[in-house]
């Protein structure tokens, strides 16, 4: 019985999504730690919420919603409401719960990740003012605003300060625009320097690259070698940027996400699993809003 259904990618373009779900059949390499949280993985009331079923998995009670459909296999979906199972009408509850037991490590991991992302969304957003901190290449950079001085922006790597000169009457949006422009300029420089390194390691040639402002993709690659990389990657450390670059260039060998594709990524970026997880754990909601 196939437990997870895959959607077929566009053969002409593949994109690295901001949010990853584990491929079917793959379980985490280590046993996930279950944390105390309000999600349905931990201790639950004596009865499940209306419309949900409950299964006991060791010490943990897991609530799930069950939806019957005409599909041919059992599907799993993790959302803010917890676990939802979609199953054919002819599959028994016993078979469904056996499938849950087989996938419990993956389910627990995804529920915990969802809870952590929800918790991060509740954190206060960055305040655009003098002394605020901006994530840049994996570090927190302090904004220093010089009002009334000639226009300009400079980065002091020694003090990790970004010094922005603005007119005395400048508003918050002007500050955001100035910082975004600086980040995009730095992104062009760094991406242009890193792409040839990994292209040479793979022995591939890309036709062009451009910055992307996509809200759902870190990068994309077309079959004719056009690379797009999200400028917001500049918030992350250089190894994470290199992973996305290696990922997109590997599509010039394999325009898919097959085992051969991941072997290609690993051949030039052995730490790809760690980088992939770090990006997956970085909720877009935690990044500065421009």
C-alpha positions as CSV (number, residue, x, y, z in Angstrom):
1,X,0.0,0.0,0.0
2,X,1.4,3.4,-1.0
3,X,1.0,5.7,1.9
4,X,1.9,9.1,0.4
5,X,0.9,10.4,-3.0
6,X,3.4,12.6,-4.9
7,X,2.5,15.3,-7.3
8,X,4.4,15.4,-10.6
9,X,6.8,18.4,-11.0
10,X,6.9,20.6,-14.1
11,X,9.5,18.9,-16.3
12,X,10.7,22.3,-17.5
13,X,11.3,24.0,-14.2
14,X,12.0,22.8,-10.7
15,X,11.9,25.0,-7.6
16,X,13.3,24.7,-4.1
17,X,10.3,25.4,-1.9
18,X,10.5,27.3,1.3
19,X,8.8,24.5,3.2
20,X,9.8,20.9,2.7
21,X,7.8,17.8,3.7
22,X,9.8,14.5,4.0
23,X,9.6,12.3,0.8
24,X,7.4,9.2,1.0
25,X,9.1,6.2,2.6
26,X,11.8,8.3,4.3
27,X,11.9,8.5,8.1
28,X,14.1,10.9,10.2
29,X,17.5,9.4,10.9
30,X,17.1,10.1,14.6
31,X,14.2,9.6,16.9
32,X,12.4,12.9,17.3
33,X,12.1,14.5,20.7
34,X,8.5,15.1,21.6
35,X,8.1,18.5,23.4
36,X,5.3,19.7,25.6
37,X,3.0,21.6,23.4
38,X,-0.7,22.3,22.8
39,X,-0.7,20.2,19.6
40,X,-2.3,16.7,19.6
41,X,0.9,14.8,20.0
42,X,1.2,15.3,23.8
43,X,-1.0,14.5,26.7
44,X,-4.6,15.0,25.7
45,X,-8.0,15.2,27.4
46,X,-9.9,12.0,28.1
47,X,-11.9,12.4,24.9
48,X,-10.8,13.6,21.5
49,X,-12.2,16.8,20.1
50,X,-15.4,16.6,18.1
51,X,-14.8,15.2,14.6
52,X,-11.5,13.5,15.5
53,X,-10.3,10.0,16.4
54,X,-7.6,9.1,18.8
55,X,-4.8,6.5,18.7
56,X,-2.4,5.6,21.6
57,X,1.2,5.5,20.4
58,X,3.3,4.4,23.4
59,X,3.0,7.2,26.0
60,X,1.4,9.6,23.5
61,X,-2.2,10.1,22.5
62,X,-2.5,11.2,18.9
63,X,-5.7,12.9,17.7
64,X,-6.4,12.8,14.0
65,X,-9.2,13.8,11.6
66,X,-10.3,11.1,9.1
67,X,-11.7,11.9,5.7
68,X,-13.0,9.2,3.4
69,X,-12.6,9.7,-0.3
70,X,-12.3,7.9,-3.6
71,X,-8.5,8.0,-3.6
72,X,-6.7,4.7,-3.9
73,X,-4.2,5.2,-1.1
74,X,-3.9,6.5,2.4
75,X,-2.7,10.2,2.6
76,X,-1.3,12.2,5.4
77,X,-1.6,16.0,5.8
78,X,-0.1,18.0,8.7
79,X,-1.6,21.5,9.2
80,X,-2.2,23.9,12.0
81,X,-5.2,21.7,12.9
82,X,-3.0,18.7,13.4
83,X,-3.0,15.4,11.5
84,X,-5.6,14.6,8.8
85,X,-5.9,11.2,7.2
86,X,-7.5,10.7,3.9
87,X,-8.4,7.1,3.1
88,X,-10.5,5.1,0.7
89,X,-13.9,4.0,1.9
90,X,-12.9,0.3,1.8
91,X,-9.9,0.7,4.1
92,X,-10.6,-0.4,7.7
93,X,-9.8,1.7,10.8
94,X,-7.3,-1.0,11.8
95,X,-5.5,-0.7,8.5
96,X,-5.5,3.1,8.8
97,X,-4.1,3.0,12.4
98,X,-1.4,0.5,11.3
99,X,-0.4,3.0,8.6
100,X,-0.2,5.7,11.3
101,X,2.1,3.5,13.5
102,X,4.4,2.9,10.5
103,X,4.6,6.6,9.9
104,X,4.6,7.8,13.5
105,X,8.1,9.1,13.5
106,X,7.5,11.2,10.4
107,X,4.1,12.4,11.8
108,X,5.6,13.4,15.2
109,X,8.5,15.2,13.6
110,X,6.2,17.2,11.3
111,X,3.8,18.0,14.1
112,X,6.7,19.3,16.3
113,X,8.0,21.3,13.3
114,X,4.6,22.8,12.7
115,X,4.3,23.8,16.4
116,X,7.7,25.4,16.4
117,X,6.9,27.4,13.4
118,X,3.7,28.5,14.9
119,X,5.5,29.6,18.1
120,X,8.0,31.6,16.0
121,X,5.2,33.4,14.2
122,X,4.1,34.7,17.6
123,X,7.5,36.4,18.1
124,X,7.5,40.2,17.7
125,X,8.5,41.4,14.2
126,X,11.6,43.4,13.6
127,X,11.3,47.1,14.4
128,X,12.8,49.4,11.8
129,X,14.6,51.9,13.9
130,X,18.1,52.8,15.0
131,X,19.6,49.9,17.0
132,X,17.4,47.3,15.5
133,X,19.0,44.0,14.4
134,X,18.9,42.6,10.9
135,X,19.8,39.0,10.1
136,X,22.6,39.0,7.5
137,X,24.7,36.0,6.4
138,X,23.8,34.2,9.6
139,X,24.7,37.1,11.9
140,X,22.6,39.8,13.6
141,X,23.7,43.2,12.2
142,X,22.8,46.4,14.1
143,X,21.2,49.2,12.1
144,X,22.7,52.6,12.7
145,X,20.7,55.5,11.2
146,X,22.5,58.7,10.5
147,X,19.6,61.2,9.8
148,X,20.3,64.4,8.0
149,X,23.5,63.2,6.4
150,X,24.2,62.6,2.7
151,X,22.6,59.5,1.3
152,X,24.6,56.3,1.6
153,X,24.9,53.0,3.2
154,X,28.0,51.2,4.6
155,X,28.6,47.9,6.3
156,X,31.2,47.7,9.1
157,X,32.2,44.0,9.3
158,X,34.2,44.5,12.4
159,X,31.4,45.9,14.5
160,X,28.6,44.1,12.6
161,X,26.9,47.5,12.0
162,X,25.0,48.7,8.9
163,X,25.2,52.5,8.8
164,X,22.4,54.1,6.8
165,X,22.4,57.8,6.0
166,X,19.0,59.2,5.3
167,X,17.3,62.6,4.9
168,X,16.1,64.1,8.2
169,X,12.5,63.7,7.1
170,X,12.8,60.1,5.9
171,X,10.2,57.6,6.9
172,X,10.3,53.9,7.7
173,X,9.6,52.8,4.1
174,X,12.7,54.8,2.9
175,X,14.8,52.9,5.4
176,X,13.4,49.6,4.3
177,X,14.0,50.4,0.7
178,X,17.6,51.4,1.3
179,X,18.3,48.2,3.3
180,X,16.5,46.0,0.7
181,X,18.5,47.6,-2.1
182,X,21.7,47.0,-0.3
183,X,20.8,43.3,0.4
184,X,19.9,42.8,-3.2
185,X,23.2,44.3,-4.4
186,X,25.2,42.0,-2.0
187,X,23.1,39.0,-3.1
188,X,24.1,39.6,-6.8
189,X,27.7,39.8,-5.8
190,X,27.7,36.7,-3.6
191,X,25.5,34.6,-5.9
192,X,27.7,35.5,-8.9
193,X,30.8,34.4,-7.0
194,X,29.4,31.1,-5.7
195,X,27.5,29.8,-8.8
196,X,30.7,29.2,-10.9
197,X,32.3,27.3,-8.0
198,X,29.6,24.7,-7.9
199,X,29.0,24.7,-11.6
200,X,32.6,23.7,-12.1
201,X,32.3,21.0,-9.5
202,X,29.4,19.5,-11.3
203,X,30.8,20.1,-14.8
204,X,27.6,22.0,-15.9
205,X,27.0,25.3,-17.5
206,X,24.1,27.6,-16.6
207,X,22.9,30.2,-19.1
208,X,22.0,33.0,-16.7
209,X,21.0,33.9,-13.1
210,X,18.7,36.5,-11.7
211,X,17.3,37.5,-8.3
212,X,13.9,36.3,-7.2
213,X,11.4,37.8,-4.8
214,X,9.2,34.7,-4.7
215,X,7.3,34.1,-1.5
216,X,7.2,30.3,-1.8
217,X,10.6,29.4,-3.4
218,X,14.3,29.7,-2.4
219,X,15.4,29.1,-6.0
220,X,14.4,27.6,-9.3
221,X,16.1,26.2,-12.4
222,X,14.8,25.7,-16.0
223,X,15.9,23.0,-18.4
224,X,17.8,25.5,-20.5
225,X,19.9,26.7,-17.5
226,X,18.2,29.8,-16.2
227,X,18.8,30.0,-12.5
228,X,16.7,32.2,-10.1
229,X,17.8,32.7,-6.5
230,X,15.8,34.4,-3.8
231,X,17.6,37.5,-2.5
232,X,16.2,36.8,1.0
233,X,18.8,34.0,1.2
234,X,21.1,36.8,2.4
235,X,19.5,36.5,5.8
236,X,21.1,33.0,6.1
237,X,24.7,31.8,6.6
238,X,26.9,31.1,3.5
239,X,26.6,27.3,3.8
240,X,22.8,27.6,3.4
241,X,23.2,29.8,0.3
242,X,25.7,27.3,-1.1
243,X,23.2,24.5,-0.6
244,X,20.5,26.3,-2.6
245,X,23.0,27.0,-5.3
246,X,24.2,23.4,-5.4
247,X,20.5,22.2,-5.4
248,X,19.5,24.3,-8.4
249,X,22.7,23.5,-10.4
250,X,22.1,19.8,-9.8
251,X,18.9,20.1,-11.7
252,X,21.0,20.6,-14.8
253,X,22.0,17.0,-14.3
254,X,18.6,15.7,-13.1
255,X,15.4,17.7,-13.6
256,X,13.6,15.9,-10.8
257,X,14.0,15.1,-7.1
258,X,14.8,11.4,-7.6
259,X,17.5,9.5,-5.6
260,X,19.9,10.2,-8.4
261,X,19.3,13.9,-8.0
262,X,20.0,13.9,-4.3
263,X,23.1,11.8,-4.9
264,X,24.2,14.6,-7.3
265,X,23.6,17.2,-4.7
266,X,25.5,15.2,-2.1
267,X,28.5,14.8,-4.5
268,X,29.2,18.5,-4.3
269,X,27.5,19.4,-1.0
270,X,27.9,16.5,1.5
271,X,26.2,18.4,4.3
272,X,23.0,18.9,2.3
273,X,20.7,17.2,4.8
274,X,21.7,19.6,7.6
275,X,21.3,22.6,5.3
276,X,17.9,21.3,4.0
277,X,16.6,20.9,7.5
278,X,17.9,24.4,8.6
279,X,16.0,26.0,5.7
280,X,12.9,24.0,6.4
281,X,13.0,25.1,10.0
282,X,13.3,28.8,9.1
283,X,9.8,30.0,8.8
284,X,9.4,32.9,6.3
285,X,7.3,34.7,8.9
286,X,10.3,35.2,11.1
287,X,12.2,37.2,8.4
288,X,12.0,41.0,8.3
289,X,9.1,42.4,6.4
290,X,10.1,44.9,3.7
